[in-house]
C-alpha cells in the first residue's frame, strides 16, 4: 500500500500493478461508452417509434431520460468514488450501465425502454467521474498527467462524435435494438479488464455520504432539466415550463443552504472560491451549451435539407469526429508552450469561427464547404478547449476532492448542453416560423449556429477576465 498525503492507493498484494497503458485503456473505454450513448440513439429513433408504437413525446424522452439522469446523479457519483473507492464505483457504474443496456435492447414496451435509458444514465453518472479520477490518481502531476487527460478527452469527444455514425450503421444493418445491445459485450470486457487492471484509490476521509445533499441536488438538477426540455414543446412562458424551472431552482437553493450547514458536504462550497475551479466550470458550461447542439443540427441539415440518408449523414461527419480527437491530442503539446488558459481560449475562438462559417449554409450547399470544412473547424476548437479546461479544474482542487471536481466538470458540460440545445432549438424554430420548406429549415439552422458562435465568444470573455494565468491555484488558501 502506497500513500500520498491525502489519497490512499490499495494495490492487490498478489500481483504487480497493471501498466499505465492498461489503466488508461480500461478508464477510457468506460468513458467512451458513457459519452457514446448520449447521441447514439438519435438515428434509431424512427425505428424505435415504429416498433414500440411510441409517441413523439416518448421519443424525446428516449434521449432525455439518459441525459437528465446522467447530469442529475453526476455529483453523487463523483463523491461516492472519493469516499467508497474509485475502482469500486467504476465497476458498479459500468455493471449497471451494461445491465440497463441489455434491458433496453430487449424492451417490449415504450415504458420499459424509458426506464432502461434512465438506469443507463444513472450508471453513467456513477462511472464517468471515476474514469478521469482513476487516471489522475495513477499518473503523477505534470506532463504525463496532461497527456493522460488529453487522451481521456479525445476518447470522450470521439465517443460523442461517433454516436450518429455508429447508430446509423447499426440501425441500417441490424436493428435499433443493437444500438443498445452493442454495449453489452463491450461493457462485459471492460468490467473484466477493470477488475484485473485497476487499483483501488479513495480519499483519506470517513466513509460518509451526504445523502440529503445528494437527493436535493439530484432532484433539483433533474427537475430543472425537465423544465428546460419542456421549452421546445411548450415554449418558455408556458406553465408546464415555468413550474418545473421554478421548482428546480428552489431545490437547488435549498441544496446550497444544506451544504453550507452540513459537516461533510457533498459539494464543499469553498471549492468555488478557487478561481480555476469556478472559472473552468462556467467555461465548460458555456462551451457545452454552444457545442453540444452541433451534431444535432448538422444531422438535421444533412437529412432534411440536403437529402442525405441517416447512414450517409453519419459518414459525412466522420472528418469532424477525427478532428476533435486531433484537437484533444494537440492541446497537451501546446499547453507547456503557451499555457492552459491560452490554449482553451484559442480553442473556443477557433470553434466560434467554425460556427460562424456554418451559419452561412445554403439550401444547395456543397458537402466540402457546407459540412466538412466548417465541421472540422468547430470540432478542432472543441478538442483544443476541452483538455485544458479539465486540467485547470482538476489541478486547482485538493486531491481529496478530485472525484467531486471530475463530476462537477462533467455536470457543467452536460447541463450546459441540455440548456443550450433547448435554447438553440427555440431560436431555430422562431426563424422557421412554422414552415418546413428547405429554405426555412436552412434559415433556422443557420440562426442556431450563429447564436452558438456568439455564446462561445462570451466564453472567451469569461476565460479572459476570470481564469487565473497559472495552471493551478492552491486550494489551501481558501
N, C-alpha and C positions, 0 to 999 in steps of 0.2 A: 504494500500500500504506500503510494507516494502522496505527500501532502503539499499543498500550496497554502498561502496564508488564509484563504477564505473558501477554498473548494477542496473537497476530498475526492480522490480518484481511487476506485476499488477495482483492481485487476484480478482476473481469475488466477488462483495460485498454481493451478496445474498446467498452465500453458503460457507461452510468451505473448505479450501484447501483439495485436494484429498490426501489420504495416499501415502506414498512413494512407496509402492508396486504397486499401480495403475499407478503412473507416470512411474515407471520402465517397467511395462507391456506394456503400450502404446508405449513408446520410443523403447523398444527392439523389439516389433512386427514390427514396421516400419523398423528397421534396418534389421531384418530377411528377410523381403520381398525384400529389396533392394539387399542384397548380394545373396540371393537365385537365383534371375533372371540373375545373371552373368553366371551361369553354367547350369541352369535347362533345357535350350533348347537343350543342346548337344545331348542327347539321342533321341530327337524328330526330328532331322534334316532330316534323310532319309524320314520320313513320310511327313514332310513339302514339301520336294522336289517332291515327287510323287503326292501329292495332288494339289500343285500350279504350277507344271511344272517349278521349279526353276533350274537355272544353278548352277554349283559348286561354282562359284564366289558369286552368290546370297546367297547361304547357308553360306558362310564365313561371309557375311555382316549381317546375322541374329544375329550373335554373336557380330561383330564389331560395328554395329550401336549403340547397347546399351552401350558397354564399352567405346567407344570414346565419346559419348555424356555425359556419366556419369563422366568420368575423365575431359573432357573439361570444363564443367559448374560447377564443384565442388567448386572452389574458389568463384565464383559468389554466389552460394547457401549459403556458409558459411558467407560471408559478408552481404548478404541480411538478414539472420537471425539476425545478430548483430544489423543491422540498423532498420529493419521493424518489428522485433519480431520473436522469435524462434517458438512459438506456431503457429503463422500465417503461417510461411514458412513450418512448418511441415504439416499443413493441406493442403496448396496449393500444395506442392510437392506430398503428398500422393494422393490427388484428381486427379492430372494429371497422376500419375503413374497408378492408378486404371482405369481411363478412357482409357488410352492408352492400358492397358492390355485387356480391353473389345474389343477395335478396332482391336487389333492384333488377338485375338481369333476368331473374325468374318471375318477376311480378306479373300477376294475372289481372290486376285491377289498378286503377289510377292511384287510389289512396295508398296501396302497397308501394308503388314506385315513389311517391312523395315522402313517405316515412323512411324508405331506404335512402333517399337522397339527403334527408335531414341527418340521418345517422352517419352517412358518409361525411357530411360537413363536421359533425362532432368529432369523428375520428381524425379528420384532417386537422382540426383545431388543437387536438392533443399532440399530434405527430409533428406538425410544422415547426413550432418553436424549438423542439428538441433537435431537429435536423441541423439548424445553424449552431445551436449551443454545443452540440457534440463536436462539431468542427472547431469552434473557438476554444473549447476545453482541451482538445487533443493537440492543437498547434500553438506553439509559443507566440506571443505577441511580436509583431514585426512583419517583415516582408513575406515570410511563409504563410502567416495568417491572412494577410491581404490577398495572396494568391488563392488560398483556400476559399475565402469569402467570394472572390471573383468567380471561381468555378461553381460554387453554390448558386450565385446569382445567375450565371449563364445557364445552368441546368433549369432553374426555376423559370427564367424568361423563355427558354426553349420549350418548356412544357406548356406554358400558356400560348406560345405562338403556334405550336404544333397541334393544338386542340382541334381546329377546324379541319385540317388535313386528315388527321387520324380518324375523326368522326366521320368524315365523308367517305374515306376508304372502307372503313368497317361497315358502315350502313349500306353502301353500294354493293360490296362484295359478299357480305354475310347478312346481318340484320341489325336493327337498332340495339338489340339486346347485347351484342358484342361490344358496344361502346362502354358498357359497364362490366361485362364478364371478362374483358381483357385484363382488368385489374387483378383478377383472382390468381392466375398463375404467377404474374409478376409480383404481386404482394406476398404470396407464399414464399417465393425465392428470396425476397428481401428480408422477410421475417427470419428465415433460417440463417441468412448471412449476418443479420444484425445480432442474433442470439450468440453467434460464434465470434464475430469480429469486434463488436463494440464492447468497451469497458464502461463500467458504471461510474457516474460522477454526480455529485449533488452539492448544493451549497451547505456550508457548515452551520446549519441552524436547526432549531427544534422542528420536528416534523408536524407542523400545524398549518392548516389551510384556512384562509379567511372565507368561510362558506357564505356568511351574509353578503360580503362584498362581491363574491363570485356570482351569487344569484342576482344581485341588483345590477351589476354591470352587464351580465348576460341578458337579463330581461330588458334593460334599458336599450342596449345596442340592437337587440332583436326587434323590439317594438319600434325604435327609430328607423331601422332599416325597412320594416314593413311599411311605415308611413312613406318612406322615400320611394319604394317601388310602386306604391299606390298612385303616385303623381302621374305616371304615364297613362293610366287608365282613367283616373278621376280628375286630374288637374290639381294645382297647388292650393286652391282655395276651397275645395270640397270638404265637407265634414269627415268623409271617410279617409281623407289625407291628414287634415289638421288634428283630429283626435289622437291617432297613434303618434304623430310627431310630438304633440304636447306631452303625452304620457311618457314617451321615451325620454324626452328632455328632463321631465320631472324625476324619473327613476335615476337618471344619471346624476342629477343634483343630489339626491338622497345618497347615492353611492359615494360621492365625494365627501359628504358630511360623515358618513360611516368610516371612510378611510382616514379622515382627519382625526377620529377619536380612537380607533382600534389600536391595540398594541402591536399586532402583527398584521399589517395591512396587505391586501392582495397587490395593491399598487401604491407604493410609498410616494406621496405627493412631492417629497423632496427631490425625486428624480427630475422633475420638470424645472428645478432650479439649476440643473446642469444644462447650459445653453446648447451644447452639442446634441443632447438627447431631445430637448424640446424642439429645436430648430430642425433637426433631421426628421422627426416625426411629422411636423407640419409640412415640410417639403415633400415627404413621401406621400402624405395625404393629397396634396395638390397634384403631384405627378400621377398618382393613381387615378384621381378624378379626371384628368385630361387624357391619359394614355390608354386606360382600360377599354374605353369605348372604340378605340381604333379598329380592332378586329371585327367588332360588331358592325360598324358602318361600312368598312371595306368589303365585308362579305355581302351585305345588302346591296351595295353599289354594283358589285360584280355580277350578282344574280338578277337583281330587279331591274337594273338599267342596261348593263352590257350583255345580259342574257347567258351568263355562264351557268353551268351545272354546279351542284354542290362540290363535286369532286374537282372540277376544273377551278372553281373558286379557291378551294384549299391549295391546289397546286400553284395557283397564281401568287399566293402569299408565302411560298417557300423561301424566296430570296429575302424577304423581311425577317422570317424566322431565323435564317442563318446570320443575318446582320446583327440581330440583337445579341446573339451568342458572341459574335466577334467583338461587339462593343463591350460586353461584360468581361471578356478576356483582355481587351486592350486597356481598360481602366486601371487595373493594378500596375501596369507598366508606366502609366502616366502619373499616377499619384505621387511616387517619390520625386518626380521631377518638378511638378507644378503644384502639388498639394491636393488633398482630397476635396476641399471646398471648391477649388477652381475646376477640377475635373467634373464635379457634379454640375456646376453652373454651365460649363461647356456643353455637357450632355443635354441639359434642359434647353439651351439655346439651339443646338443642332436639331433636337426633336421639334421645337417650335417652328423652325424653318421648314421642316418636312410637313407639318400640319398646314402651314400656310400654302405650300405648294399643292398639297392635296385639295385644298379648298378651291383651286382653280379647275377642278374636274369638269368635264363636259359630257353631254349625252352620248356622243360617239367617240369618246376618248380612246386613244391607243393604249395598249397594255403597258408598254415601256414607260411612257410619260404620265399615265393616269393611275397606275397601280404600283408597278415595280420600283421605280426610282424614288418617288415620294415615300413609299412604304419603307424602303431601305433606310432613307434618311431619318424618318420618325423613329424607327427601331434601333438604329445606330445610337441615336441620342439617348433612348431609353436604357440601352445596355451600358453606356458610359455613365449615366447618372445613378443607376441602382447600386452598384458596388460601393462607391464612396459614401453614399448615404447610409447604407447598412453598416459600413465600417465606422463612420462618425458616431452613429448611435450606440453601437455596442462598445466601442473603446472609451466612451465617455462615462459609462456606468461602472459601478463596483462589480467585481466578479460574481458576487453572490446574487446579483440581480440580472445576470446575463440572460437567463431564460425569460424573465419578465420583459426585458427590453426587446428580445427577439420576438416575443409575442406581440408587443406593442407596435413594433415597426411593421409587422405583417398585418396587424389590425388596421393601422393607419392606411396602408395601401389598399386593403380590401374594402374598408368603409369608404374611402375616397372614391374607389372605383364604382361602388354601388350608387353613391350620391351623384357622381359625375355622369354615369350612364343615364340616370333618370333626368337630370338637368339637360343633357345634350339631346336626349330623345324629345323632350319638350320643345327645345329650340328648333330641332328639325321639323317636328310636327307643325309648329306655328308657321314656318316658311312654306310648308306643303299646302296649308290651308284646305285640308281635306281631299286634295287631288292625289291620284296615284299614277298620273302620267309620268313618263320618264323625265320630262323637263322639271316637273315639280319635285320629284324624288331627288333629282340631282341637285336642285337648289337647296333642298332641305339638308341633304347630307353635307353639302359644301358649307352651309352655315354651321353645322355641328363641328366640322374640322376647324373652321376659322375661330370659333369660340374656344376650342381646345388650345389653339395656339396662344390666344390671349391669356388663358388660365396658366399656361406654362410660363409666360413672361412674368406673371405675378409671382410664380415660384422663384424665378431668378431674383426678384426684388427681396423676397423673404430671405433667401440664402445670402444675398449681398449685405443686408442690414443686420441679420440676426446671428448667422452661423459664425462662431469664432474661427480665427485663422488656423489655430492648432488643430491637429487631428484628433486630439482628445483633451478633455478638461477634467482635472481630478475631482472625483465626486466627494472626496473627503472635505473639501472646502465648504460643502453645503451641509 
